[in-house]
Amino acid sequence: MALYMKAAEILDKVEQKKGAVKTLVYESKYQNIKQLFALVCETQKYSSVLLEIIKSTSFLKETKLRIHLAKVLVYDLLIGRGVKCGGAWKVMMLKHRSRLQAALARIKIKRKVSRNQDLLPTHFQLSQDDVIPRYVRVNTLKTTLDDVIDYLKREGFTYQGTANRLQDLDHLSGKTFLCDLHLKDLLAFSPKTDFHNHFLYKAGHIILQDKASCLPAFLLNPPVGSHVIDACAAPGNKTSHLAAIMKNKGKLFAFDLDAKRLSTMSTLLLRAGVMCHQLANQDFLKVDPQSSEYKEVEYILLDPSCSGSGMVCLRDEFTEPQEDVRLQALAAFQLHCLNHALQFPQVQRIVYSTCSIHSQENEEVVSACLQQNPGFRLVHLLPNWLERGHDPFTQCLRASTTKTRTHGFFVAMLEKCPPQTDGESTRIITTLSTPGEEKQDTQQPSQPDEEQGNAENATLEQPTNPSSKKKRRSRKKHKKQDS
């Protein structure tokens, strides 16, 4: 019953505009975050239908339940996977099941539909393009890609090799799966595949993580043994990904203000075999960049709180006037975080990401940050990636259900400009802000790898290490002095 009580509590807070679903779910004490998140999202989508059913059957009057608790119970009974509670609560729901089912049937007849999903408001009805695969990241701290594939094949799964193009993901069904065409340690399965109770998941050998969410750590690509900050770390999937890239060597500082989320994250990292991390229940904005503890930090991943508008199940959660006010507040916070990250004296690269589709939280934040920090510039990420940032920030990446088969996402990488003479430094900064150079820097390739169907070459290259560039410049300087 705890699941339903917590879901009802979150729905009540959302209705009172006390927070976004994603934030409230992660702030809850409930153990199975994904189960709770799914129940809240689905109940919210069917809210108007559930309310109509409840009113037509006098369900509240007879059960004395509060409306939000009634909604989650009726949802699971009629549309979900069946009521999961026991005892008196289950007896009560089974007692009213026939009347509730009859009410749902009458609504379908009235609206001339046969499927439950056809009752949803238009903005919640998913098209075929909105159905995204179930992505599974292989945790290389505990296993290898080949071992996971072999294990799954022995379980009856059918491995179809590496995808040649994005459209290959649309044909996954049953127990078939593919290796992703961009990220070599990422597997894609049919959207309905569930791994929450699978041995590989419980043992930490695989991480259930959307492809777009894998991009920030993949692009930051910290070298083995480096010092890295994950600024807003919970729930920890990106942290474990960073640790895997670093091969558990070096130092990985992870911050989060919410103690509950940090506790959940600690469990996840332990299961994933992460050893190089140092967790801190601390607001990243209050971390002192000048502290000797962080004097060697060169890489920072910043994925701050956002609207979550890129998540498929969170569409149109707020009305337009409310959304504008909320986005302004979020953008101000995100810019503050990004500016703070740039204050660490040795930082070379920062990846900024959100699961938002709004330019206010994405390109506009990056634009304001670059204006305030002329010593940094944008890195042109993955030229073969199909969806780019809004002009003129096409160096950045966007992701969406239709174009990349992922949730909505945004990623930008800021890099410290190399040391130059005064004249050269001015030229570099000016060039980055002129339209002509932006067009030159962001020119798209004539044909991306994924459309050529070359699986071997489709894995996108990670950015080169800035510290190696620094060493090459240093060697050149010494040669000049010797001569």
Summary of the structure (lengths in Angstrom):
residues: 483
radius of gyration: 24.4
end to end distance: 78.4
largest distance: 93.3
contacts: 1534
relative contact order: 0.09
helix: 50%
strand: 13%
